[in-house]
Amino acid sequence: MKHVIFAATASCAVLLTAVAPVAASPADDTIRIASPWKIGALKPSSGTALSRSGVVETLTKPTKEGEIVGLLAESWVVNDTLDQWRFKIRSGVSFHDGSPLTAETVAANLKAFKEESSLRTAPVKEVTFEQDEVVITLERPYSILPAILADWNTAIISAANLTDERASSLAGTGPYMITDASDPATLKLAANTSYWDVRPAISKVEYLFVPDAQARQAMVQAGEVEFAFSLPVTAKRMLAGANNVDVDIQAIPRVRALKLNGAHKPLDEVAVRQAISYAIDRKGIATSIVGNPDTAASQLFPASLPAWHDKSLAPFAYDPAKAAALLADAGFEKGEDGILTRDGERFEIELRTYDSRPELPVIGVAIQSMLKEVGIDMSIKQGDWTIISEGHTDGTLEAGIVSDSFVYVPDPIGALAENFYQSGGFWGSMNWNNDKFDGLVETYQKTIDPSELKTLRQDMVAMIHDEQPMVTVTWYDDVYAVSDTISNFEFDVYERDFGLNRLIWAK
């Protein structure tokens, strides 16, 4: 048996009942958060709200350096063939409803939500439990399972919630518990005074779903909330004179991209997707819309992920003439109205986008104009983020502007497996079926040798870059604001936890 044991740091034992010192606080002792991320259904796979606000927790988590360590799992071991993992479940942990965290409940969670979480990308054969261990048996060697189980959508909830789909609340194991979820745009939380790790110093939290970025900015400026996330790029300048709030910009491993349906003609042709890529002025979008020309994406992964960023790849530069030539070679001709036709069919596609990321609809309009220059007629349909996931699921999505993180699974291979493997995922490619790429993903997941892993990374990135199943537009900076009444906040580049239990009121 090969032992690969990761446990929470020794300091955790000391901190199990620790409470951060309390400074002066507002009369209601409440942290208020203006967030663009919809709350959705009360289950872990519905979105990041429950994870970010500290209601639910996963078996594992990443450190700042990206190492995977234990959270609800104290440790784990894997066999020599990397196809059976045993996770020891932390003892002494209770759900918010008072029921104990057990291996049986964890196994039931993983099975219940397998197809709704990142676990669906793993070759899972069976999930069982033995005493205090969850045993996951796989169809093939799979080295990244601990990283998969750090994704927010694999969080664990109580056994009662698994059997009651109409529950008006939800019991996790985190530092805050739900007290009121009757308003679909608000989660009201209270400190979990029995929390197993660092117990909150601030007694209440209100998580507010505010889809409009300007509204979030106004709320934090007026002192109505202590936090506001995913603000407009102008917020740094607009709030520069505010004496009650600090605004910061954080580079994060996230991408804005044009998602294309590879089963929709003519998007099923590599040359057509390449033409679309050449038609997009990334530098112009990054400068005028995103506010940082350095975020113009030359490939899928940014330089901040050096193991996955290949400097040798030639970028798809803005070249409308080359785009037009590729489309002409593919048999398209411009009609009298300037729109391309082939075999009597106009080149028309619908672009879907959502406004929880405020820049996405604006980028969509810019791309619409750029594609029209080369003869592609693109209409735009806007909604909330489910307009993408639902369109992917029912097959009606033709194209979409999306934003996605590379490190929800804290290893970029997780993003590739989630979004490009076997027809793709909600936030990645769609109906791009490439057996060679799938084979590379599977080989990577059972490879340990560093030099072999490097070659596999280069091959996978190059294949996506060449075939353009998803057209990368810009990389990402996140703009956020924090009230000066709060201390101890640290931005989480993995976008999974606000760390609310470690906050205190500033003196």
C-alpha positions, 0 to 999 in steps of 0.5 A: 500500500502506497501511503500518501497522507495529508493532514491539516496542520498541527496548529489546527488542533490548537485552533479547534476552539479558538475564537479571534479577538473581538474589536468594536463592531456594529450594533447588529454584529453582521457582515453583509456581502454584495455578491454576483453569484446566485444562491440557487437551490440549497444544495452544494452543486447549485453554485459557490454561495454556500461554500464562499459563505462558510456553510458547507465544506469539502473533504480536502482544500488547497493551501495558498501554494496549491498543496492539497491538504485535509479538511473534512478528511483527516488523511488518505492513502492510495494503493500502488495502482492508484485506483483505490483511495481511502479517506479517513473522515475527521472525528468530532465534527457535527452538522448544523442540525446536530447530526454527526459527520460520518463516513456513511454520510460522506459516501452517500453525499458523493454518490448522490451528487456525483453527476452534478459535481466534478466527481463526474469527471473521475472514473469512479467505479464504486463509493463505499464506507468502512468504519471511519473511512470512505473508500473510492474505487476507480476504473483506472489509475487516477492520481488527482482524486484529492484535488477533485474532492477540493472542488466546492461542488463536492461539499458535504451536507447532512443525511437529512438534506439528502432525503428532503429535496424540498428542505427550506434550509441546509445543514453543512459543517462550516463555521456559519449556518443558515437561519433564513433562506426564504428570500431567493436573493438573500442568505441569512447566517449565524455563527456555528458556535460548535464549529470544529475549527476556528470559530467565528468572532462575528455572529451574523452574515447576510449574503446578498445576491446583487446581479448589477455590478454598479449596484454592488459598487454603490452599496459598498460605497454607501456603507450598506455592505462590508464586501462587494465582489466582481466590481466594474473595472472603473471601481478602483478610480471611482472609489479612490476618494472614498474614506470608508472602503478599500478597493483592490485588484487581484489577478486570478487563474480565470478566463473569459472565453467564447464557448462554441457548440462543435455539433452546430454547423459550421462551428464543427469545422476547425478552420471556421473556429480558427477564423472566428479566433482571428476575427477577435481583437483581444487587445482591444477588448482587454484595453477598453472593456477589461481595463488591462491590456495585459489580460489579452489572452494568447492561449488558454492558460495565463503565465501565472500558471507557468507549468501550463503556459506554453511560451512557444505557442503562436497566438491567434493575433487579430487578423480579419483578413486571415479570418476572411481567407479561411472562411472563403477557403471553407466555401463561404461567400458574402451576400449583398448584405455582407453576411456569409452564405454557403449552400444557401445557408446564412452564417448565423449564430446565437450568442448567449451571455449572463450579467453576473460578470458585468463585463461579459455582455459588453464583450459579447457586443464587441465580438458581435461587431467584430464577427460582423466585419468578416460576415458572421451574423451573431444575435445576442441573448442575455440571462443569468448564468443558467442560460449557459448550463441549461443550453449546454445540457439541452443542446440549444446553445450555439455560442456563449461568452463565459467566465471560468476558473482553472482552479476550482479543482486546485490542479488545472488538469481538473479544469481540462477534465471538467471542460474539454474531456469527452464532449466538454462541460458547462463552462468549456467546450461543447461537443468537441469529441477528440479521442487523442485529447481524451487519451492524453487526459487519462494518461496524465491522470496516472502519470507521476514522472515530471518530464512525462507530465510536462510533455503531456501538458504541452500536448494538451494545451497545443491541441486546444490551441490549434483546434479552438474548441473554445476561443479564449478572449482574456484572462482575469483580474477581479476587482473587489471592495472591503469596508475599513470596518473589517480586518483580517480579510484575505482574497482566495484565488481559488474562489471557494471561501471568503474566510469569514470565520477569521474576520474581526471588526477593525478597532 
